[in-house]
Amino acid sequence: MENRRRKMDRGSRAKQFMPFDALKGFREAVAEKERNLVPKRDLSEEKKEELDWKLKQIQKEDIITVECYQNREYVQVTGMVTRMDDVGRTLEIANRRIAYNDISDLKCDMFQE
């Protein structure tokens, strides 16, 4: 009698060669520590007025760059304005909703700086 092994299907065979992560979540934790976390800056009244004026000038489909505070760090988002909600005080750029209170700077070609 012949002792033959049954052939393994592709999915099971591929699992043998997948990398083993002994410390689940370790890479994510290290990446989180490497981020430059900063506290939110308080804007001066003058800067708040400037941002308010700029927000009133922006229209749907304008291309702008927004510096905003998200996830305990400052990021820049550049893209087309797809939605402005003055009641909810949010701005939507490239499928990202940004609260007016989180905006620290706005740049657009129409603003001569």
N, CA and C atoms as an extended XYZ file, in Angstrom:
339
Properties=species:S:1:pos:R:3:atomname:S:1:resname:S:1:resid:I:1 pbc="F F F"
N         0.818       -1.163        0.000 N   MET     1
C         0.000        0.000        0.000 CA  MET     1
C         0.878        1.248        0.000 C   MET     1
N         0.468        2.180       -0.809 N   GLU     2
C         1.244        3.394       -0.998 CA  GLU     2
C         0.764        4.486       -0.043 C   GLU     2
N         1.698        5.165        0.620 N   ASN     3
C         1.357        6.230        1.571 CA  ASN     3
C         1.467        7.571        0.847 C   ASN     3
N         0.330        8.080        0.354 N   ARG     4
C         0.351        9.339       -0.405 CA  ARG     4
C        -0.340       10.434        0.395 C   ARG     4
N         0.225       11.591        0.316 N   ARG     5
C        -0.397       12.742        0.974 CA  ARG     5
C        -1.409       13.377        0.037 C   ARG     5
N        -2.432       13.904        0.670 N   ARG     6
C        -3.427       14.630       -0.098 CA  ARG     6
C        -2.855       16.000       -0.457 C   ARG     6
N        -3.105       16.458       -1.673 N   LYS     7
C        -2.594       17.763       -2.089 CA  LYS     7
C        -3.326       18.864       -1.329 C   LYS     7
N        -2.561       19.858       -0.931 N   MET     8
C        -3.105       20.981       -0.184 CA  MET     8
C        -3.681       22.003       -1.170 C   MET     8
N        -4.814       22.611       -0.826 N   ASP     9
C        -5.358       23.642       -1.718 CA  ASP     9
C        -4.479       24.891       -1.620 C   ASP     9
N        -4.607       25.776       -2.609 N   ARG    10
C        -3.737       26.958       -2.704 CA  ARG    10
C        -3.830       27.861       -1.478 C   ARG    10
N        -5.042       28.073       -0.963 N   GLY    11
C        -5.210       28.960        0.201 CA  GLY    11
C        -4.467       28.458        1.417 C   GLY    11
N        -4.560       27.167        1.676 N   SER    12
C        -3.870       26.587        2.836 CA  SER    12
C        -2.368       26.623        2.635 C   SER    12
N        -1.943       26.372        1.432 N   ARG    13
C        -0.514       26.375        1.144 CA  ARG    13
C         0.063       27.779        1.309 C   ARG    13
N        -0.676       28.783        0.851 N   ALA    14
C        -0.200       30.163        0.953 CA  ALA    14
C        -0.063       30.604        2.406 C   ALA    14
N        -0.938       30.114        3.292 N   LYS    15
C        -0.866       30.477        4.709 CA  LYS    15
C         0.465       30.082        5.338 C   LYS    15
N         1.078       29.031        4.832 N   GLN    16
C         2.360       28.586        5.379 CA  GLN    16
C         3.442       29.641        5.218 C   GLN    16
N         3.311       30.461        4.178 N   PHE    17
C         4.367       31.414        3.866 CA  PHE    17
C         4.042       32.845        4.288 C   PHE    17
N         2.923       33.035        4.976 N   MET    18
C         2.573       34.372        5.458 CA  MET    18
C         3.496       34.744        6.610 C   MET    18
N         3.858       36.034        6.706 N   PRO    19
C         4.734       36.442        7.809 CA  PRO    19
C         4.017       36.287        9.147 C   PRO    19
N         4.780       35.921       10.144 N   PHE    20
C         4.247       35.733       11.486 CA  PHE    20
C         4.491       36.998       12.292 C   PHE    20
N         3.447       37.554       12.870 N   ASP    21
C         3.570       38.760       13.681 CA  ASP    21
C         3.362       38.369       15.142 C   ASP    21
N         4.469       38.099       15.824 N   ALA    22
C         4.391       37.633       17.206 CA  ALA    22
C         3.866       38.714       18.144 C   ALA    22
N         4.132       39.961       17.817 N   LEU    23
C         3.710       41.069       18.670 CA  LEU    23
C         2.630       41.875       17.942 C   LEU    23
N         1.434       41.365       17.933 N   LYS    24
C         0.332       42.037       17.235 CA  LYS    24
C         0.168       43.455       17.767 C   LYS    24
N         0.082       44.407       16.837 N   GLY    25
C        -0.111       45.796       17.210 CA  GLY    25
C         1.165       46.537       17.553 C   GLY    25
N         2.296       45.834       17.621 N   PHE    26
C         3.555       46.476       18.001 CA  PHE    26
C         3.979       47.515       16.959 C   PHE    26
N         3.893       47.153       15.684 N   ARG    27
C         4.301       48.093       14.620 CA  ARG    27
C         3.442       49.356       14.657 C   ARG    27
N         2.138       49.183       14.881 N   GLU    28
C         1.251       50.333       14.944 CA  GLU    28
C         1.589       51.215       16.152 C   GLU    28
N         1.903       50.597       17.271 N   ALA    29
C         2.254       51.352       18.481 CA  ALA    29
C         3.543       52.144       18.270 C   ALA    29
N         4.517       51.556       17.611 N   VAL    30
C         5.776       52.256       17.327 CA  VAL    30
C         5.509       53.415       16.376 C   VAL    30
N         4.701       53.191       15.356 N   ALA    31
C         4.377       54.261       14.409 CA  ALA    31
C         3.664       55.410       15.121 C   ALA    31
N         2.783       55.105       16.061 N   GLU    32
C         2.074       56.127       16.826 CA  GLU    32
C         3.058       56.944       17.666 C   GLU    32
N         4.041       56.287       18.265 N   LYS    33
C         5.047       56.988       19.074 CA  LYS    33
C         5.921       57.898       18.218 C   LYS    33
N         6.146       57.520       16.955 N   GLU    34
C         7.007       58.297       16.074 CA  GLU    34
C         6.331       59.563       15.565 C   GLU    34
N         4.987       59.621       15.636 N   ARG    35
C         4.283       60.820       15.195 CA  ARG    35
C         4.653       61.990       16.090 C   ARG    35
N         4.696       63.169       15.493 N   ASN    36
C         5.034       64.380       16.230 CA  ASN    36
C         3.755       64.974       16.810 C   ASN    36
N         3.373       64.525       18.010 N   LEU    37
C         2.145       64.972       18.645 CA  LEU    37
C         2.362       66.323       19.307 C   LEU    37
N         1.451       67.226       19.044 N   VAL    38
C         1.570       68.576       19.580 CA  VAL    38
C         0.223       69.030       20.137 C   VAL    38
N         0.250       69.923       21.098 N   PRO    39
C        -1.021       70.473       21.590 CA  PRO    39
C        -1.585       71.472       20.583 C   PRO    39
N        -2.888       71.668       20.628 N   LYS    40
C        -3.544       72.607       19.722 CA  LYS    40
C        -3.161       74.035       20.108 C   LYS    40
N        -2.792       74.836       19.110 N   ARG    41
C        -2.403       76.224       19.335 CA  ARG    41
C        -3.630       77.103       19.502 C   ARG    41
N        -3.522       78.086       20.374 N   ASP    42
C        -4.574       79.099       20.497 CA  ASP    42
C        -4.266       80.201       19.493 C   ASP    42
N        -5.244       80.527       18.650 N   LEU    43
C        -5.053       81.562       17.646 CA  LEU    43
C        -5.400       82.925       18.219 C   LEU    43
N        -4.675       83.938       17.765 N   SER    44
C        -4.963       85.307       18.200 CA  SER    44
C        -6.285       85.750       17.576 C   SER    44
N        -6.877       86.774       18.140 N   GLU    45
C        -8.135       87.304       17.600 CA  GLU    45
C        -7.937       87.790       16.169 C   GLU    45
N        -6.774       88.381       15.906 N   GLU    46
C        -6.461       88.865       14.558 CA  GLU    46
C        -6.432       87.705       13.560 C   GLU    46
N        -5.799       86.598       13.937 N   LYS    47
C        -5.718       85.420       13.068 CA  LYS    47
C        -7.103       84.807       12.853 C   LYS    47
N        -7.923       84.773       13.913 N   LYS    48
C        -9.287       84.252       13.789 CA  LYS    48
C       -10.108       85.080       12.810 C   LYS    48
N        -9.960       86.399       12.876 N   GLU    49
C       -10.675       87.291       11.960 CA  GLU    49
C       -10.202       87.080       10.524 C   GLU    49
N        -8.887       86.909       10.355 N   GLU    50
C        -8.330       86.657        9.021 CA  GLU    50
C        -8.882       85.350        8.439 C   GLU    50
N        -8.909       84.298        9.245 N   LEU    51
C        -9.441       83.011        8.782 CA  LEU    51
C       -10.930       83.114        8.467 C   LEU    51
N       -11.668       83.836        9.294 N   ASP    52
C       -13.091       84.024        9.051 CA  ASP    52
C       -13.317       84.733        7.718 C   ASP    52
N       -12.535       85.767        7.446 N   TRP    53
C       -12.642       86.491        6.176 CA  TRP    53
C       -12.322       85.565        5.001 C   TRP    53
N       -11.255       84.778        5.137 N   LYS    54
C       -10.875       83.855        4.065 CA  LYS    54
C       -11.956       82.799        3.822 C   LYS    54
N       -12.534       82.277        4.900 N   LEU    55
C       -13.590       81.271        4.751 CA  LEU    55
C       -14.798       81.833        4.013 C   LEU    55
N       -15.081       83.118        4.210 N   LYS    56
C       -16.208       83.740        3.507 CA  LYS    56
C       -15.915       83.943        2.023 C   LYS    56
N       -14.643       84.002        1.642 N   GLN    57
C       -14.265       84.203        0.244 CA  GLN    57
C       -14.269       82.891       -0.554 C   GLN    57
N       -14.071       81.800        0.129 N   ILE    58
C       -13.960       80.494       -0.537 CA  ILE    58
C       -15.317       80.040       -1.047 C   ILE    58
N       -15.295       79.444       -2.227 N   GLN    59
C       -16.506       78.908       -2.818 CA  GLN    59
C       -16.270       77.453       -3.218 C   GLN    59
N       -17.365       76.753       -3.441 N   LYS    60
C       -17.305       75.366       -3.874 CA  LYS    60
C       -16.490       75.290       -5.164 C   LYS    60
N       -15.657       74.262       -5.262 N   GLU    61
C       -14.786       73.954       -6.396 CA  GLU    61
C       -13.509       74.793       -6.441 C   GLU    61
N       -13.260       75.632       -5.429 N   ASP    62
C       -11.965       76.319       -5.331 CA  ASP    62
C       -10.924       75.297       -4.882 C   ASP    62
N        -9.696       75.467       -5.348 N   ILE    63
C        -8.581       74.630       -4.903 CA  ILE    63
C        -7.867       75.400       -3.792 C   ILE    63
N        -7.803       74.778       -2.610 N   ILE    64
C        -7.187       75.446       -1.463 CA  ILE    64
C        -6.285       74.471       -0.705 C   ILE    64
N        -5.444       75.047        0.140 N   THR    65
C        -4.632       74.270        1.075 CA  THR    65
C        -5.014       74.710        2.472 C   THR    65
N        -5.356       73.737        3.292 N   VAL    66
C        -5.779       74.004        4.664 CA  VAL    66
C        -4.793       73.358        5.617 C   VAL    66
N        -4.316       74.130        6.572 N   GLU    67
C        -3.543       73.552        7.665 CA  GLU    67
C        -4.513       73.403        8.821 C   GLU    67
N        -4.628       72.176        9.333 N   CYS    68
C        -5.606       71.938       10.390 CA  CYS    68
C        -5.063       70.958       11.421 C   CYS    68
N        -5.720       70.982       12.565 N   TYR    69
C        -5.346       70.136       13.690 CA  TYR    69
C        -6.234       68.907       13.681 C   TYR    69
N        -5.632       67.743       13.456 N   GLN    70
C        -6.373       66.480       13.441 CA  GLN    70
C        -5.520       65.395       14.076 C   GLN    70
N        -6.143       64.617       14.938 N   ASN    71
C        -5.472       63.496       15.603 CA  ASN    71
C        -4.189       63.922       16.316 C   ASN    71
N        -4.270       65.023       17.031 N   ARG    72
C        -3.166       65.538       17.855 CA  ARG    72
C        -1.911       65.913       17.062 C   ARG    72
N        -2.108       66.328       15.800 N   GLU    73
C        -0.994       66.850       15.007 CA  GLU    73
C        -1.539       67.799       13.945 C   GLU    73
N        -0.685       68.655       13.416 N   TYR    74
C        -1.082       69.578       12.364 CA  TYR    74
C        -0.759       68.955       11.017 C   TYR    74
N        -1.748       68.974       10.126 N   VAL    75
C        -1.587       68.406        8.791 CA  VAL    75
C        -2.039       69.431        7.762 C   VAL    75
N        -1.524       69.282        6.543 N   GLN    76
C        -1.958       70.127        5.435 CA  GLN    76
C        -2.753       69.273        4.463 C   GLN    76
N        -3.898       69.800        4.060 N   VAL    77
C        -4.762       69.129        3.104 CA  VAL    77
C        -4.950       70.072        1.932 C   VAL    77
N        -4.635       69.591        0.732 N   THR    78
C        -4.825       70.386       -0.478 CA  THR    78
C        -5.821       69.673       -1.365 C   THR    78
N        -6.759       70.439       -1.901 N   GLY    79
C        -7.729       69.842       -2.801 CA  GLY    79
C        -8.854       70.794       -3.117 C   GLY    79
N        -9.853       70.251       -3.824 N   MET    80
C       -11.005       71.039       -4.229 CA  MET    80
C       -12.052       71.041       -3.117 C   MET    80
N       -12.606       72.196       -2.869 N   VAL    81
C       -13.678       72.321       -1.887 CA  VAL    81
C       -14.921       71.677       -2.485 C   VAL    81
N       -15.427       70.650       -1.820 N   THR    82
C       -16.612       69.960       -2.321 CA  THR    82
C       -17.867       70.363       -1.555 C   THR    82
N       -17.676       70.909       -0.355 N   ARG    83
C       -18.844       71.297        0.444 CA  ARG    83
C       -18.427       72.277        1.527 C   ARG    83
N       -19.273       73.267        1.763 N   MET    84
C       -19.077       74.200        2.871 CA  MET    84
C       -20.375       74.259        3.654 C   MET    84
N       -20.308       74.018        4.930 N   ASP    85
C       -21.484       74.041        5.799 CA  ASP    85
C       -21.271       75.122        6.855 C   ASP    85
N       -21.834       76.298        6.604 N   ASP    86
C       -21.664       77.411        7.535 CA  ASP    86
C       -22.431       77.188        8.832 C   ASP    86
N       -23.535       76.443        8.775 N   VAL    87
C       -24.315       76.161        9.976 CA  VAL    87
C       -23.560       75.175       10.864 C   VAL    87
N       -23.086       74.073       10.272 N   GLY    88
C       -22.313       73.075       11.011 CA  GLY    88
C       -20.863       73.463       11.178 C   GLY    88
N       -20.473       74.560       10.522 N   ARG    89
C       -19.112       75.101       10.568 CA  ARG    89
C       -18.069       74.053       10.192 C   ARG    89
N       -18.297       73.418        9.001 N   THR    90
C       -17.335       72.452        8.472 CA  THR    90
C       -17.066       72.737        7.009 C   THR    90
N       -15.915       72.273        6.574 N   LEU    91
C       -15.449       72.422        5.207 CA  LEU    91
C       -15.053       71.030        4.737 C   LEU    91
N       -15.420       70.683        3.515 N   GLU    92
C       -15.059       69.358        3.012 CA  GLU    92
C       -14.136       69.507        1.808 C   GLU    92
N       -12.962       68.870        1.943 N   ILE    93
C       -11.950       68.890        0.887 CA  ILE    93
C       -11.473       67.468        0.680 C   ILE    93
N       -11.466       67.011       -0.557 N   ALA    94
C       -10.949       65.676       -0.884 CA  ALA    94
C       -11.510       64.609        0.057 C   ALA    94
N       -12.820       64.620        0.244 N   ASN    95
C       -13.524       63.650        1.093 CA  ASN    95
C       -13.102       63.702        2.563 C   ASN    95
N       -12.556       64.818        2.996 N   ARG    96
C       -12.216       65.010        4.411 CA  ARG    96
C       -13.009       66.176        4.945 C   ARG    96
N       -13.721       65.945        6.030 N   ARG    97
C       -14.489       67.010        6.665 CA  ARG    97
C       -13.622       67.657        7.738 C   ARG    97
N       -13.505       68.975        7.665 N   ILE    98
C       -12.641       69.719        8.585 CA  ILE    98
C       -13.491       70.771        9.294 C   ILE    98
N       -13.454       70.763       10.605 N   ALA    99
C       -14.183       71.758       11.393 CA  ALA    99
C       -13.470       73.098       11.301 C   ALA    99
N       -14.244       74.162       11.204 N   TYR   100
C       -13.660       75.508       11.143 CA  TYR   100
C       -12.735       75.755       12.339 C   TYR   100
N       -13.102       75.255       13.508 N   ASN   101
C       -12.302       75.476       14.723 CA  ASN   101
C       -10.939       74.797       14.660 C   ASN   101
N       -10.789       73.791       13.793 N   ASP   102
C        -9.513       73.080       13.681 CA  ASP   102
C        -8.583       73.704       12.650 C   ASP   102
N        -9.068       74.676       11.881 N   ILE   103
C        -8.260       75.300       10.827 CA  ILE   103
C        -7.325       76.331       11.451 C   ILE   103
N        -6.036       76.225       11.118 N   SER   104
C        -5.071       77.203       11.625 CA  SER   104
C        -4.533       78.101       10.514 C   SER   104
N        -4.715       77.677        9.243 N   ASP   105
C        -4.281       78.510        8.121 CA  ASP   105
C        -4.973       78.058        6.850 C   ASP   105
N        -5.189       79.006        5.939 N   LEU   106
C        -5.794       78.741        4.636 CA  LEU   106
C        -4.944       79.396        3.567 C   LEU   106
N        -4.714       78.678        2.495 N   LYS   107
C        -3.961       79.239        1.372 CA  LYS   107
C        -4.727       78.957        0.087 C   LYS   107
N        -4.786       80.001       -0.749 N   CYS   108
C        -5.484       79.890       -2.030 CA  CYS   108
C        -4.890       80.950       -2.943 C   CYS   108
N        -4.949       80.715       -4.245 N   ASP   109
C        -4.404       81.695       -5.196 CA  ASP   109
C        -5.096       83.055       -5.101 C   ASP   109
N        -6.374       83.052       -4.702 N   MET   110
C        -7.110       84.320       -4.634 CA  MET   110
C        -6.634       85.196       -3.483 C   MET   110
N        -5.972       84.603       -2.484 N   PHE   111
C        -5.449       85.366       -1.348 CA  PHE   111
C        -4.035       85.795       -1.684 C   PHE   111
N        -3.798       87.066       -1.778 N   GLN   112
C        -2.454       87.573       -2.041 CA  GLN   112
C        -1.729       87.744       -0.722 C   GLN   112
N        -0.767       86.849       -0.459 N   GLU   113
C        -0.053       86.885        0.830 CA  GLU   113
C         1.363       87.339        0.635 C   GLU   113
